[in-house]
Amino acid sequence: MEIAILLLPLLASIISGFFGKYIGDRTSEVLTSLFVSISAGLSLFIFYNVILHQYENNVVIASWINSGSLNVNWSIKIDALSSVMLVVITLVSALVHIYSIGYMSHDPHKPRFMAYLSLFTFSMLTLVTSDNFLQLFFGWEGVGLCSYFLIGFWFKKDTANAAAIKAFVVNRVGDFGFALGIFLIFYLFGTVNYSEVFSQISQIIDKELLFLGIHIKAIDLICILLFIGAMGKSAQIFLHTWLPDAMEGPTPVSALIHAATMVTAGVFLVVRCSPIFEYSPLTLNIITIVGMTTAFFAATVALVQNDIKKIIAYSTCSQLGYMFFAAGVGAYNVAMFHLFTHAFFKALLFLGSGSVIHSFKDEQNINEMGAVYKKLPYTWILMIIGTLALTGFPFLSGFYSKDAIIEFAYLKGNTTGYYAAGIGILTALLTSIYSWRLIFKTFHGSYNNKKIKIEEMHESPLVMLLPLVLLSIGAVFAGFLFKDLFIGHSEYNNFWGNSIKFLNPLSTEHPPLWFVLLTPTLVLSSIPIAYYLFVKNKEIPNKFVQLNKPLYNFLVNKWFFDELYNFLFVQSSKKIGLFFWKIIDVKIIDKFGPDGISSFIKRLSIKASKFQSGFIYQYAFMILIGFSALLTFLILQ
């Protein structure tokens, strides 16, 4: 059963990718959707067994590498942590596959697209079911490669190509740190298997290493390098710039990559390695600071974006920040809880935005929409559900997980925790404002599209709406149903077993009532405020922009990260490249190398050709000079 979960998406990818043109578009779509759906059903069954029977298993598929002390198997590790990820990945992927049948109906390359989706799913499953760092890295890189294919699927668009390359390059920066972390683990422990590494961690707590001329604890260095990898994959600040640009890919790709799979890999890595991170308070503080900064940064940028998918993309970036600072304060189970609930409502929002874009014939600017809630009633209702869940509306899924993160940060009781809780509350308010701005500008107010008449607007087909309905169920009920399982202090508190390590048990206390009520109050009050600002009196935001032009430009340019990186890395790399080309290559290597030698021989041959006059007396004269020179040489000897 475990093998089937892993290999069915791979088999679907192979069949659709290599034989798609023979079996046809419809067969490819149905086959890939069916195989991934079966994988999702089996994942639910395993998750059920983990809940009821604390089921754990480690299925060895094959012996992979045996070289010296490096012994690595290709395995499928099933425990509470991997079972949660299996459910999230396969469920969202199955619904995205089904949704793609309708969304990509006019694309001429549907089998290839479905093959990429299935291969991406296989890579992600490989990542989360690994029992060693090497297999995890294989899945990690597989996910990165597939994301390149999917983001750049419409490769005839220059922007899609640029976005795919950007995502690939930025992730390589994080992956370099991740690879160094794995090398260091093997150097210190002589193995890359989780169980063997985790059991030896306590032995190196006091060990120090010299790294870049700095004495640093080995445990801190390992954790920092691993976290750099997580930052790249999960688009945390400084390595986040690829995520918004990735919206150039088809909308199903955005839902798959940015809701529940690729971007959550970094969170999974930190939680999986909790037996290591627990011994590094320095790194946990860094994770907390990076997470809360990312959450706030992305929320501020989302406030001024006009591309419907980019708003949701920055929302993803912000919510990932929440997950990281939850892990940073030691609440790994709460981070996983938010990852779980976030998958449903964020996939719902992405697919809902795809339904809107589909109806507007590929228009993504929310300023070109408006007043279509009667024309797209189902999409409107479903996106409102997703928005309510995202903003933390009471008793929907996001309410339980997001509030839990803020509360546990507060209960941490140190400066970092209090600061993270404060930033979390402020970010929750900003999240609600930009989310309702999207809803009101897209579905309410006046109709602003000049290319399509409002009478021509129509709802998406059933094959696109059905996944939205199923995701909305998760967005509404996932938090309430699973809060006790993930973070409760009841009979379910043993759910995580040994998959997550806590050196110190999480606080069972409750924050003050005023603190508990603060976030929901701000979230609820923001709804009428957003309606007034973006529907009833649109001049207020416009006046604010005019009065605060520098701030607006700062936010609309995404804190100028792209410009900064362009100046520091892109332009400098170009200058270095031009120097080596124009000076080193052309003027030195080529001049004194092949070009120089060839030109010298050419000049020599031209001069030598002048002696080929055809006159016998000239040849005799040259022979005489040569004979005289030889004779002189012999006499002098």
Buried (B, 14 or more C-beta within 10 A) or exposed (E): EBEEBBBBBBBBBBBBBEBBEEBEBEBBBBBBBBBBBBBBEBBBBBBEBBBEEBBBBBBEBEEBBEEEEEBBBBBBBBBBBBBBBBBBBBBBBBBBBBBBBBBBBEBEBBBBBBBBBBBBBBBBBBBBBBBBBBBBBBBBBBBBBBBBBBBBBBEEEEEBBBBBBBBBEBBEBBBBBBBBBBEBBBEBBBBBBBBEBBEBBEEBEEEEBEBEEEEBBBBBBBBBBBBBBBBBBBBBBBBBBBBBBBBBBBBBBBBBBBBBBBBBBBBBBBBBBBBBBBBBBEBBBBBBBBBBBBBBBBBBBBBBBBBBBBBBBBBBBBBBBBBBBBBBBBBBBBBBBBBBBBBBBBBBBBBBBBBBBBBBEEBBBBEBBBBBBEBBEBBBBBBBBBBBBBBBBEEBBBBBBBBBBBBBBBBBEEEBBEBBBBBBBBBBBBBBBBBBBBBBBBBBBEBEBEEBEEEEBEBBBEBBBBBBBBBBEBBBBBBBEBBBBBBEEEEBBEBBEEBBBBEEEBBEEEBEEEBBEBBBEBBBEBBEEBBEBBBEEBEEBEEEBEEEEEEBEBBBEBBEBBEEBEEEEEEEEEEEEEEEEEEEEEEEBEEEEEEEEEEEEEEEEEEEEEEEEEEEEEEEEEEEEEEEEEEEEEEEE
